[in-house]
Amino acid sequence: MTSDARAWLYIAPAAVLLLLVGGIPLAINAYHSFFDIFSLENKFWVGGEWYVSILTSERFYDSLMRSLLFSTVVICVQFPLGLLIALSLPRGGWVRSLGLILLAVPLVVPWNMIPAIWLSLINPETGAIGQLITAFDIPFDYKFNPVHTWILLVVMDTWHWVGLVAILACSGLAGIAPAYYQAAAIDRASRWQVFRFIELPKLTGALTMALLLRFMDSFMIYTEAFGINAGGPSGATTFLSLDLGEEIKAFNYGPAAARSVIYFAITLLIVHAFWRLLSARREDAV
Amino acid sequence: MTLKRILGTFGFLALTVFILLPLVQVIVLSFLSTLHHDTAPKGSLTLLNYANIFRTDRLVASFLNSTIYVSLNVALTLIVALPAAYAFARFPFRSARATFFALLAFRVTPPVVLSLPAFLLFAQIELLNTPVGVALAHCVFNVPIAIWILESFIRGVPKELDETAFLDGYSTPGFIIKHLIPVIAPGIGAAAFFCFMFSWVEVVFARTLTITDGKPITTAISSLFGFQTDIGLVMAMTTLSLVPGLVMIWFVRNHLSRGFTVRV
């Protein structure tokens, strides 16, 4: 058997499974996006009409900008913070174990409970932070002030996900052989140089994984954002996925399918750009 | 040096408070009566919320449903991901990187995008309202991640291990089961943790694919919100929903801290 055929034999189970549960639904979506659908038996060909109407609507571009901004802010906050945490954790002992456990806990909270938890936390009557805000008379109104809604969303998302960045970075750091650090100490490298020339290159893989996961989950944030303010105030937190959710709830299957195809294409395009950029780096390094 | 230690301790404390505060609030509320009950007036300390969970069949059933589909999903994901990861790590084949990226594309497919057609597809093959259906759907985002993590670990194993086993007469599958799996156990632990995590907390697929039966814990919690929400009960459910995750974290804590190099 050739090497190629053997590789494909081993990849086949995963590939078949993914095509079945991911590929077929994507294909169904693409097909439905060209129809006006009243029921599955009763649908009319409309061609690219849905695409034209979505791509020419101002609302789409507004939501796209908001989603891009949200992902950018979230990544800019969570990556430095996660890296800082990973670099400050001791390399062994109970503090490290405890730290890792702590960081992992928010990751296992069901997503629909996260907004509920945070809303209860800032509730002025029963919430720990809410009572503080009232006591110190800090003006905070997440319902009607868009900036405050955004702050709440970013803080909540950071609470939820900074652990993922930190854990992946930590695992990457632990994989660096002590010899590298010894060599750096002999060369009297500064802390910054150690980070820049030893740690960062070794972390590229772990950070790429974190970046892809964080980008994709923040770009398509739905459950958490909807739970906080249902896209408000006046659409200030209406992200791409909230528009899609609205269409699905209204049973507009045709437009929803077209929208899905567009979202999938955008996400894939951006992720592919990241991937190309980071892979190119690898080839220079090796 | 002392300043650095003080800063470090302060930072660690700040992080602990930031992470734990919301959870402490959840746990405190779960032991409070937040609606007026006959046996427990509003605001009193009580175990009533937990008692109510165990008295409500659909809430208990939701735990069972979630546990079943998450376990099925982790098992299925690892079974298909391990050979694929081995192929990526060991067989140099044409278009390996393109294939790898194609697999990753499934991880970046938003569940909201797939939920509707997945519902139509699963209705056709009669996999709605069963844990099997949800377990299969969750493979879309878990299989790619598992392959990625396992591939990194397998690449870290010296090729000599494979070659010695083949000289001893092992076939490739035999070698994977007998020799490779014990060596990459930390990787399997880490992959299982990530699969567990993404499956346990996922809402959109789990809700869409279970309309009449087999409802997961996330749907059960959502259904508690209404005109007069018993927040205490919601928080008790949330507290219990953390337990399996905490157990999982406890088991893999050493695997996570031992470290691995992810390859791009």
Interface residues (C-beta under 8 A of the other chain):
Chain A: S3 D4 R6 A7 W8 L9 Y10 I11 P13 A14 A15 L17 L18 L20 V21 G22 I24 P25 L26 I28 N29 H32 L40 I85 S88 V95 R96 S97 G99 L100 I101 L102 L103 A104 V105 P106 L107 V108 V109 P110 W111 N112 M113 A116 I117 W118 S120 L121 T126 G127 A128 I129 W159 G163 I167 L168 C170 S171 G172 L173 A174 G175 I176 K202 T204 G205 A206 T208 M209 L212 L213 M216 M220 Y222 T223 S241 L244 G245 I248 Y253 A256 A257 S260 Y263 F264 T267 L268 V271 H272 W275 L278 S279 R281 R282
Chain B: G8 G11 F12 L15 T16 F18 I19 L20 L21 P22 L23 V24 Q25 V26 L29 L76 I79 V80 A81 P83 A84 Y86 A87 F88 F91 P92 F93 R94 A96 R97 T99 F101 L103 L104 A105 F106 R107 V108 T109 P110 P111 V112 V113 L114 S115 L116 P117 A118 L120 L121 L136 A137 C139 V140 V143 P144 I145 I147 W148 S152 A190 F193 F196 M197 W200 V201 E202 V203 V204 I217 T218 I221 S222 F225 I231 V234 M235 T238 S241 L242 P244 G245 L246 M248 I249 W250 R253 N254 L256 S257 R258 G259 F260 T261 V262 R263 V264
